[in-house]
Amino acid sequence: MSETLPIPTEQTAPEAPKVTRLGHGEESYSRLVWRRFRRSISGMVGLVLVALLVIVAVFADFFAPLDPKEAGLAFAPPDHVSFFAPDGSFSLIPYAYPIGETGEFDPVTFQPITGPDLNNPIRLGFFAEGKPYRLFGLIPTGLRFFGSLEGKPVHFLGTDKFGRDILSRGIVGSRISLAIALVVVTITTMVGTLVGITSGYLGGRTDTWLQRFVELVLAFPQLPLYLALASLIPATTSSNVFLAFVVIVLAALGWAQLSREVRGKTLALARVDYVRAAMAVGASDRRIILRHILPNVLSHVIVAVTLAIPTVVLLESFLGFLGFAVKPPLISWGLMLQDTSNFSVIGSYPWILSPVVFVLVTVFAFNALGDGLRDAVDPY
């Protein structure tokens, strides 16, 4: 008599082994880059400074303590800020003491000696009421981030030759300077990336003709050409038209170098196995460029953008110093530096060099951010 084998039931059936996924395998490319970027101290400092610069530029009217166009005493020195009250006691509320003549004279030069006027203190604080303005040109308000609680003007960085507050003009001028840099870099990035990928991927005659044109653009001496083109604009041209001309010329002369770099990256990627496999299965050129080549080139482009912005800021400041970038009534850091063209003025009123600090901070912030991104992106 044959024995019957037991039929396996659900209780006796062996369980399938559970597969556990490692947390590292679930990280996306952006998370990997961010995890490495956080380790860069200079990169994080640059990121914080860039974020602050953008916030200040967007809400420039709120952060400016005074009206940047309001005239007062010419070449007034910076007011003295102290946490000591007029009676000498310590105070949590800071005070500003205007700088004025003390009534005494220098025994050598016989020039009047200036110092803080302790008899006329001005209380300072956050969210102070000032001259009315329209935030974003729409919202009427008079609230300032920091300023005088008594409604009196306080010049933290002094005034220029027309008596306008330098700090307020520097904050408001960040809009124009950063806007020029961002618009120029955006145009050059789009054009340079498109031309570089097209030239490197298609190759042949297309690559040859595009590279000859790129070499022609790179051969132009940019500064003399820009000054020659700027001199052709009539003096009566409006500020907005002149500003548009600045952006167009800077963008037209700045895309060629990036296109050359992107072309080199594309030539290397076109020979990678997964790109050749996509070609073999009949993928269209558009799909190969957008899905395979562009994402791999994008990391280099992002780093190039962060390093190109300070270059444009410096160029705008230099051209504005020469009077070929921004015209009044617009405000930019380069335009503010025109007051420093006279050495005797710098020696007598050194605070008019304050716009240099805005340029230095901006250049350092974007360079530090670019270095941190380069270190975070390259290993992947």
C-alpha positions as CSV (number, residue, x, y, z in Angstrom):
1,M,0.0,0.0,0.0
2,S,1.6,3.3,-1.2
3,E,2.1,6.1,1.2
4,T,0.5,9.5,0.4
5,L,2.7,12.6,0.6
6,P,1.4,15.4,2.8
7,I,0.1,18.4,0.9
8,P,2.0,21.5,2.0
9,T,-0.3,24.1,3.5
10,E,0.2,27.9,3.9
11,Q,1.6,27.3,7.4
12,T,4.3,24.9,6.2
13,A,5.2,26.7,3.0
14,P,8.7,28.4,3.2
15,E,8.7,32.1,3.3
16,A,10.4,34.1,0.6
17,P,13.5,36.0,1.8
18,K,12.9,39.7,2.4
19,V,15.1,42.1,0.4
20,T,16.1,45.1,2.3
21,R,17.3,48.2,0.4
22,L,20.2,50.3,1.6
23,G,19.4,53.9,2.4
24,H,22.4,55.0,0.3
25,G,20.9,53.4,-2.8
26,E,17.7,55.3,-2.5
27,E,19.4,58.7,-2.6
28,S,18.9,60.7,-5.8
29,Y,21.6,62.6,-7.6
30,S,20.6,65.9,-6.1
31,R,20.7,64.5,-2.6
32,L,24.1,63.1,-3.1
33,V,25.3,66.5,-4.3
34,W,23.7,68.3,-1.4
35,R,25.2,65.9,1.1
36,R,28.7,66.6,-0.2
37,F,28.0,70.3,-0.6
38,R,27.1,70.6,3.1
39,R,30.6,69.6,4.0
40,S,32.1,72.6,2.2
41,I,32.3,75.5,4.7
42,S,33.1,78.1,2.1
43,G,30.3,76.7,-0.1
44,M,27.7,77.0,2.7
45,V,29.0,80.5,3.5
46,G,28.6,81.5,-0.1
47,L,25.1,80.0,-0.3
48,V,24.0,82.0,2.8
49,L,25.5,85.2,1.5
50,V,24.0,84.8,-2.0
51,A,20.6,84.1,-0.4
52,L,21.0,87.3,1.7
53,L,22.0,89.3,-1.3
54,V,18.9,88.2,-3.3
55,I,16.6,88.9,-0.4
56,V,18.1,92.4,0.1
57,A,17.9,93.1,-3.6
58,V,14.3,92.0,-3.8
59,F,13.2,94.1,-0.7
60,A,15.7,96.9,-1.3
61,D,13.3,99.7,-0.5
62,F,12.5,98.0,2.9
63,F,16.1,97.5,3.8
64,A,17.3,100.9,2.7
65,P,17.2,103.2,5.8
66,L,16.7,106.4,3.8
67,D,15.4,107.5,0.4
68,P,18.4,106.9,-2.0
69,K,17.5,110.0,-4.1
70,E,17.0,112.4,-1.2
71,A,19.8,115.1,-1.1
72,G,21.3,116.5,2.1
73,L,24.7,117.6,3.3
74,A,27.4,116.8,0.7
75,F,30.2,114.4,1.7
76,A,28.8,114.1,5.3
77,P,30.9,111.5,7.2
78,P,29.3,108.4,8.7
79,D,27.4,108.9,11.9
80,H,28.9,107.4,15.1
81,V,26.8,104.4,16.3
82,S,27.2,103.5,20.0
83,F,25.4,101.4,22.6
84,F,26.1,104.0,25.3
85,A,23.6,106.6,26.1
86,P,24.5,110.3,26.3
87,D,25.0,110.0,30.1
88,G,27.6,107.3,29.6
89,S,25.5,104.3,30.7
90,F,25.2,101.2,28.6
91,S,22.0,100.9,26.6
92,L,20.5,98.0,24.7
93,I,19.0,100.5,22.3
94,P,21.8,101.8,20.0
95,Y,22.3,105.5,19.5
96,A,23.6,107.5,16.5
97,Y,25.6,110.6,17.1
98,P,25.9,112.9,14.1
99,I,29.5,113.9,13.2
100,G,30.0,117.7,13.3
101,E,32.5,120.3,14.1
102,T,33.6,120.5,17.8
103,G,34.6,124.1,17.7
104,E,38.3,123.3,18.0
105,F,41.0,123.6,15.3
106,D,44.0,121.5,14.5
107,P,47.1,123.3,15.7
108,V,49.1,122.2,12.6
109,T,46.6,122.4,9.7
110,F,44.2,124.9,11.4
111,Q,41.3,122.7,10.0
112,P,38.2,122.4,12.2
113,I,38.2,119.2,14.2
114,T,35.1,117.0,13.8
115,G,33.6,114.5,16.2
116,P,30.3,113.0,17.4
117,D,27.7,115.4,18.7
118,L,26.8,114.0,22.1
119,N,24.2,116.6,22.7
120,N,21.9,115.4,19.8
121,P,21.6,111.6,20.1
122,I,19.3,109.7,17.7
123,R,17.7,106.4,18.9
124,L,18.0,103.5,16.5
125,G,15.9,100.4,16.2
126,F,14.3,97.9,13.9
127,F,11.1,98.5,11.9
128,A,11.4,102.2,12.1
129,E,9.0,104.6,10.3
130,G,10.7,106.6,7.5
131,K,9.8,108.5,4.4
132,P,6.8,106.9,2.6
133,Y,7.5,104.7,-0.4
134,R,5.8,102.0,-2.5
135,L,7.1,98.5,-1.9
136,F,7.4,96.8,-5.3
137,G,5.8,100.0,-6.7
138,L,2.4,98.8,-5.4
139,I,2.2,98.7,-1.6
140,P,2.3,102.2,0.1
141,T,4.3,102.1,3.4
142,G,7.0,103.9,5.3
143,L,8.4,101.0,7.3
144,R,12.1,100.5,7.2
145,F,14.1,97.4,8.5
146,F,16.5,99.5,10.6
147,G,16.8,103.2,11.1
148,S,16.0,106.2,13.3
149,L,13.1,105.8,15.7
150,E,12.8,109.6,15.8
151,G,12.4,110.2,12.0
152,K,15.8,111.9,11.7
153,P,18.2,110.9,8.9
154,V,21.1,108.7,9.9
155,H,24.0,108.1,7.5
156,F,25.7,104.8,8.4
157,L,28.2,105.1,5.5
158,G,28.1,108.8,5.0
159,T,26.8,110.7,1.9
160,D,28.1,111.3,-1.6
161,K,28.8,114.6,-3.4
162,F,25.1,115.3,-3.7
163,G,24.3,114.5,-0.1
164,R,22.6,111.2,-0.9
165,D,22.9,108.3,1.6
166,I,25.6,105.8,0.4
167,L,24.2,102.8,2.3
168,S,20.7,103.3,0.9
169,R,22.0,103.8,-2.7
170,G,24.2,100.7,-2.3
171,I,21.2,98.6,-1.2
172,V,18.9,99.9,-4.0
173,G,21.8,99.7,-6.5
174,S,22.1,96.0,-5.9
175,R,19.0,95.5,-7.9
176,I,20.5,96.9,-11.1
177,S,23.9,95.3,-10.7
178,L,22.6,91.8,-9.8
179,A,19.8,92.1,-12.4
180,I,22.3,92.9,-15.2
181,A,24.5,89.9,-14.1
182,L,21.6,87.5,-13.9
183,V,20.1,88.4,-17.2
184,V,23.4,88.4,-19.0
185,V,24.4,85.1,-17.5
186,T,21.0,83.6,-18.3
187,I,21.2,84.6,-22.0
188,T,24.8,83.5,-22.4
189,T,24.1,80.1,-20.7
190,M,21.2,79.3,-22.9
191,V,22.9,80.3,-26.1
192,G,26.3,78.8,-25.1
193,T,24.8,75.5,-24.1
194,L,22.6,75.2,-27.2
195,V,25.5,76.0,-29.6
196,G,27.9,73.8,-27.7
197,I,25.7,70.7,-27.6
198,T,24.6,71.2,-31.3
199,S,28.2,71.6,-32.4
200,G,29.6,68.6,-30.4
201,Y,26.8,66.2,-31.1
202,L,26.2,66.8,-34.9
203,G,29.8,67.2,-35.8
204,G,30.9,67.4,-39.4
205,R,30.4,70.6,-41.3
206,T,28.0,72.0,-38.7
207,D,30.7,71.7,-36.0
208,T,33.3,73.2,-38.3
209,W,31.2,76.3,-39.2
210,L,29.9,76.8,-35.7
211,Q,33.4,76.7,-34.3
212,R,34.8,79.1,-36.8
213,F,32.0,81.5,-35.7
214,V,32.8,80.9,-32.0
215,E,36.5,81.7,-32.7
216,L,35.5,84.9,-34.5
217,V,33.5,86.0,-31.4
218,L,36.4,85.1,-29.1
219,A,38.9,87.0,-31.3
220,F,37.1,90.3,-30.7
221,P,38.7,92.5,-28.0
222,Q,35.6,92.8,-25.8
223,L,36.3,96.0,-23.8
224,P,37.4,98.2,-26.8
225,L,34.5,96.9,-28.9
226,Y,32.0,97.6,-26.1
227,L,33.3,101.1,-25.6
228,A,33.2,101.8,-29.3
229,L,29.6,100.6,-29.5
230,A,28.6,102.5,-26.4
231,S,30.0,105.7,-27.9
232,L,27.5,105.3,-30.8
233,I,24.5,105.7,-28.6
234,P,23.2,109.3,-28.4
235,A,23.5,111.1,-25.1
236,T,19.8,111.7,-25.0
237,T,18.9,108.0,-25.0
238,S,16.8,107.0,-22.0
239,S,18.3,105.0,-19.2
240,N,16.2,101.9,-19.9
241,V,17.3,101.8,-23.5
242,F,20.9,102.2,-22.6
243,L,20.6,99.5,-19.9
244,A,19.1,97.1,-22.5
245,F,22.0,97.9,-24.8
246,V,24.4,97.0,-22.0
247,V,22.7,93.6,-21.5
248,I,22.6,92.8,-25.2
249,V,26.3,93.6,-25.8
250,L,27.6,91.8,-22.8
251,A,25.5,88.7,-23.7
252,A,26.5,88.8,-27.3
253,L,30.2,88.7,-26.4
254,G,30.0,86.3,-23.4
255,W,28.4,83.1,-24.7
256,A,31.3,81.8,-26.8
257,Q,33.6,80.6,-24.1
258,L,30.8,78.5,-22.5
259,S,29.9,77.0,-25.8
260,R,33.5,75.8,-26.3
261,E,33.5,74.1,-22.9
262,V,30.1,72.5,-23.5
263,R,31.2,71.2,-26.9
264,G,34.2,69.5,-25.3
265,K,31.9,67.8,-22.8
266,T,29.5,66.8,-25.5
267,L,32.3,65.2,-27.7
268,A,33.3,63.1,-24.7
269,L,29.8,62.0,-23.9
270,A,28.9,61.1,-27.5
271,R,31.3,58.2,-27.3
272,V,30.0,56.8,-24.0
273,D,28.4,53.3,-24.2
274,Y,24.9,54.3,-23.1
275,V,24.7,57.1,-25.8
276,R,25.9,54.6,-28.5
277,A,23.3,52.1,-27.2
278,A,20.6,54.8,-27.5
279,M,21.7,55.5,-31.1
280,A,21.7,51.8,-31.9
281,V,18.1,51.3,-30.8
282,G,16.9,54.2,-33.0
283,A,16.4,56.9,-30.4
284,S,15.9,60.4,-31.9
285,D,18.6,63.0,-31.7
286,R,16.3,65.2,-29.6
287,R,15.8,62.4,-27.0
288,I,19.5,61.6,-26.8
289,I,20.4,65.3,-26.3
290,L,17.7,66.0,-23.7
291,R,17.8,62.7,-21.8
292,H,21.4,61.6,-22.0
293,I,23.8,64.4,-22.9
294,L,22.1,67.6,-21.4
295,P,21.8,66.1,-17.8
296,N,25.4,65.2,-17.8
297,V,26.5,68.6,-19.1
298,L,24.2,70.5,-16.7
299,S,26.5,70.0,-13.7
300,H,29.3,71.8,-15.5
301,V,26.9,74.6,-16.7
302,I,25.6,75.2,-13.2
303,V,29.2,75.7,-11.9
304,A,30.0,77.9,-14.8
305,V,27.0,80.1,-14.1
306,T,28.0,80.7,-10.5
307,L,31.5,81.6,-11.5
308,A,30.3,83.9,-14.4
309,I,28.0,86.1,-12.3
310,P,30.8,87.7,-10.3
311,T,32.7,88.3,-13.6
312,V,29.8,90.3,-15.0
313,V,29.4,92.2,-11.7
314,L,33.0,93.2,-11.9
315,L,32.7,94.2,-15.5
316,E,29.6,96.2,-14.9
317,S,31.3,98.0,-12.0
318,F,34.3,98.8,-14.2
319,L,32.2,100.0,-17.1
320,G,29.9,102.0,-14.7
321,F,33.0,103.7,-13.2
322,L,33.9,104.8,-16.8
323,G,30.3,106.0,-17.4
324,F,29.4,103.4,-20.0
325,A,27.0,101.1,-18.1
326,V,24.1,102.7,-16.2
327,K,22.9,106.3,-16.4
328,P,21.0,108.3,-13.8
329,P,18.4,108.2,-12.4
330,L,19.1,104.4,-12.2
331,I,21.5,103.4,-9.5
332,S,24.2,100.7,-9.7
333,W,27.5,100.0,-7.8
334,G,29.6,101.0,-10.9
335,L,27.7,104.3,-11.2
336,M,28.4,105.1,-7.5
337,L,32.1,104.5,-8.0
338,Q,32.3,107.4,-10.3
339,D,32.7,109.7,-7.3
340,T,36.1,107.9,-6.6
341,S,37.7,109.1,-9.8
342,N,39.5,111.9,-8.0
343,F,42.3,111.0,-5.7
344,S,42.0,114.2,-3.7
345,V,38.3,113.3,-3.0
346,I,39.3,109.8,-1.8
347,G,41.8,111.3,0.5
348,S,39.4,113.8,2.0
349,Y,36.3,111.6,2.0
350,P,37.4,107.9,2.1
351,W,33.9,106.7,2.9
352,I,32.8,107.1,-0.7
353,L,34.8,103.9,-1.4
354,S,32.0,102.0,0.4
355,P,30.4,100.6,-2.8
356,V,33.6,98.6,-3.2
357,V,32.5,96.5,-0.2
358,F,29.3,95.6,-1.9
359,V,31.2,94.4,-5.0
360,L,33.7,92.4,-2.9
361,V,31.0,90.7,-0.9
362,T,29.1,89.7,-4.0
363,V,32.1,88.4,-5.8
364,F,33.2,86.4,-2.8
365,A,29.8,85.0,-2.3
366,F,29.3,83.7,-5.8
367,N,32.9,82.5,-6.1
368,A,32.6,80.5,-2.8
369,L,29.3,79.1,-3.9
370,G,30.8,78.1,-7.3
371,D,33.8,76.4,-5.7
372,G,31.5,74.4,-3.3
373,L,29.3,73.3,-6.2
374,R,32.3,72.3,-8.3
375,D,33.6,70.1,-5.5
376,A,30.2,68.6,-4.9
377,V,29.3,67.9,-8.5
378,D,32.6,66.7,-10.0
379,P,32.9,63.3,-8.1
380,Y,29.5,62.2,-9.4
